[in-house]
Amino acid sequence: MKAPLAVACFALALAAGCGTEAQVRVQPRPAAPRERSFGNPELFLVVRDQRVKESSGLAASPSAGDWLYTHNDSGDAARVFRIGMDGKVLAEIGLPGVTARDCEDMASATLGGVPYLYLGDIGDNERRRDSVFVHRFREPGADGRVSRVETFELVYPDGPRDAEALMAWPGNGELFLVEKTHGRPSGVYRLPAGAKPGRHTLRRVGEVRVGGDLAEAQMITGGDVSPDGPRVVLRTYLGAYEFSAPDGRSDGWWLSKPTKIRTGLELQGEAIAYSRDGKWLFTSSEGSPCPIQRIAIR
């Protein structure tokens, strides 16, 4: 049987150029991030301020290497706390015009040279909320005053979901929410970069499964993106997992095989964040006093 003309021409092109200067160009595969290891968890600081009772989210300052941010779980006002390296609360930052319901995580990112913080009012234990909210605001100065908050009202495409992991992609602010489940994979949902504040329907882009047989090892309670973008970390009550995005893009990180990270023994560990320089992971636990541990990245 004769080969089709196009196929025959392609075959000749490989051997003799098919009468032209035809060339087959092979695109180089993007380099995968280098393999790295993680140190043992160690106690870094303790927050003894009674206002911090249920640390549920954690974020490193996008502009200063010696500030961390955290917030309480459901039942608190719409506020976050700036923590110094000595464990003291440097500022209580209220979000004007915002009513909090169940804040579960926070994130940070620099967009167009401007440092932003995100507070995720995304918890829904009963899976009854028609929508959830992510509030974005410019990182305040030393006075801790916020003058403007931008709100994204988010709707799941497949019905209400409970989520405790919020991530903002560095440079473009693309948002990811990861479902908290056990006994089945956790859905990964995305709000594309460039979305304006307002009401949006998220897109389910994939799913992840982590942990062993115990429910506590499977339930994702926090997440973050590394400052340079090619890695994502998710944590459960019993450990953490780092995923890679080999080309630095956000597409498909959930498909990579994660590296397991040992976290410290915590009463109810729900938060994790990369340091601003990407050399450490910080974790926190609910309860007062609030211990914050760190894990070296090698």
N, C-alpha and C positions, 0 to 999 in steps of 0.2 A: 504493500500500500504506500503511495507517495506521501511524503510529508507535506504539510501545508507550506505555502510559499514563505510566510513569515518565519516559520520555524526553521526552514531550510536556509533562509538568508541569515538568521541568527547564528546557525551552526557554522556557516561559511565565515561570518564575521569574526567568530572566535579564532578560526584557523588562519584566515587570509585577509580579513578586513572587509570582505564582500564588496571589493572595489572601492572602498572608502577608508578613512582613517578611524574606523569604528574602534571603540575602546570599552572594555568592561571595567567599571569602577566599583570597587568594593568599599562600602562605607565602614570606617573603623568602628568597632564596638566601644561604647563609652566605658571608661575605666571605672571599675567598682571601687567603692570606698575601701580603704585599707582595713584589714582586720585589726581589731583592737580588743583589749581585755579590760576588766573592771576590778577595782580594788575591793577590799572588804568594807562593808558599811561601818561608819564611825559616827559617834555623836559629835555634832558640830556646834550647836548652840541650843539653848532652852529659852522659850518665850514664857515668861512668868506673869505677864500682864493678864489680868482677869478678863479683859475684853476679848481675848482670843481663847475661845472655849472649844470650838470644833473646827479646827483647821481642815478645810475640805478641798481647797485649791491652793496652788503655789505657782509663782512666776518670778523670774529674775528681772530686775530692772533692765530695760533695753538701752539705758543711757549711762547708768552708773554701776560699777562692779561691786559696790558694797551695800546694795539694797536688795532685799527680797520683799515680795508682797504675798499676803495670804488673806483669806476671808473665812467667815464661819459658814456652817451648814444652814439648813432651813430654819426658819424662825427668827433670823436676825434681820437687821435693816440692810439696805443696799449700801454697803460700805466695804472697804478693803483696808488693810493695815500695812504700813511700810515698816519693815523690820530691819534693824541695823545688825552688823556683824557681832554685836555684843548681846543680841537677843532682845534688846529694848524696842518698844514700839516708838518709832520716830514720828509717825503721823497717822491719824485716823482720817481716812479719805471718804467722805460721803458723796453719793451720786445724786445730784439734785433732780427732782422730778421722777425718780425711779422707785417703784415698789417691788421689793424682792419677795419671791415665793419659795424657791428651793435652789439656791446657788450651790453648784457642785464643783466648778473648776474655773480657773482663770488662765490667761495667756498674755504674752507680750510680743510685740513686733514693731519694727521700724518701717514706716511707709513713706516714701518720698522724703526721707530725712527727718521725719517726725516720729518720736517715740510714742507708742500707744499701748494701753492696757485694755484687756477684755475681761469682762465678768460674765460667766455663763450661768444664767438662771435656767438650767436645763434638766433638773431632776424631776422625775415623775414615777415614783415607786408604784403607784396604782395604775399607771398608764391610762390616764384619763384626760390629760391636758390636750386641748385642741392645737395649741402652739406653745413654743418655748421661746426664750429671749436671750440674745447675746448683746451686751451693752459695751460699746467701745468709747474710750475717752483718752484724750491726750494725757500722757504721764505728767502729773503736776510737779511743780517745783518744791522747794523746801517747805513752803507753807501748807502743802497738801490740798490746795483749793482746786476744785474742778468746776469750770463754768459751763461746759457743754458736754452732753452725752448723746451719742448716736446709737440708736437701737435697731437691731435686726430681729424681726419677729419671724420665727422659722417653723415651718409645717413639714412633718414627715410625709413622704409620698405613700407610705404603706401603713398609716395609722399611728397612734401615739406610741412612743418609745421612751424608756428610761435610759438616760445617758449621764455619765459623770466625767467624761473625758472630752475636753475642748482643746483644739490646737489651731493656731494661726500661723500660716506659712510665712517665713521671713521674706520681706521685700514686696510681696503683693497682697498679703492679708487674706488669702484664701482660707476658708474655715473648714475644719473637719470636726464632726461629732462622732464618737464611737459608743455604741450601745453597751449597756451593762446587762449581761445575761449569764446564765449557766445552763449547761445541758444542751446548748446549741451554739452555733457561731454568733458572734456579735457583728451587727451591721455597721458599715462605715458609710457615713453620710457627708456630703460636700456642698458647700456654698461657694460658687466660683469666685475667683478674684475679680475685682471691679464691681461687685454688687453694691448697690447703694442702700443706705439704711431704709428700712421699710419691711413689708411682708414678702416672704419668699418661700417657695417650696424647695426643700432640699432634694438632692439626687442621691439615691443609694448607689454607690459605686463599687462596693465589694463587701467582704466580710473577713473577720479574723477569728481564729480559735487559739486560745492560749491556756496554759495551766494543765493540771493533771485531773484526777478524779474528783477532788474536793471542789465544792462550789466556790469556796473562798479563793481558790487558786485560778478560777475561770472568770470571775467577775471583775471587769475593768473599771477601776475607780479613778483614773487620772491619766493624763498624757501631756506630751510636749513635743516640739520640733526643735532640733538642734539649731544654733544660731546661723550656721552656714547652710542649712536646708536639707542636706542629703540623708538625714536620719530622723526617725520618729521613735519615741519611747512611750510605751503603755505600761501601766502598773495594775496589779491586782492587790488583794489584801496580803498575799503571801510572796510576791515577787514582782519582777519587772522584765520587760522584753523590748529589745531594740530592733527596729526594722530599718532597712536601708533603701534609699532611692538612688541607684548607681549614677544616673546622669544629673542628679540634683533637682529633677523635676518631681512634682508632687504626684503625678500619675503612677499608680500601681505600687506604691510603697507597701501596701497591705499584702501584696503577693510574694514579697521576699521572705526568706526563712529567718525568723528572728533569733537573736542571741539572748539567752536567758541571763538575767542579772539578779544576784542575790541581794535582797534588801534586808534591813535590820528588823529585829523583833519589835513590832509596834502594836499598840493597843487596837487601833483601827486605822491603818494606813490608807489614806485616800488621795494623797497628792504627790506629784513628782514634777521636777523642772530641771532643765539644763542651766548651768551657770552662764553668765553673759559671755565668758571666754570659751565656753564649750569644754572645759577641762574637768567639770564635776557634774554629778547629778545630786540634787537635793530631794529629800523626801520628808514629809511631815505626817503627823498622826493626830487624830481627834483627841480631845482631852486637855485638861489644864492642870499643871503646866504643860506646854506644848513642845515636845522635842523635835528638833530638825536635824536629820542625819545627812551625811554626804558620802558619796561614793566616787572615788577617783576613776577617771577615764584615761586609759593608757594607749 
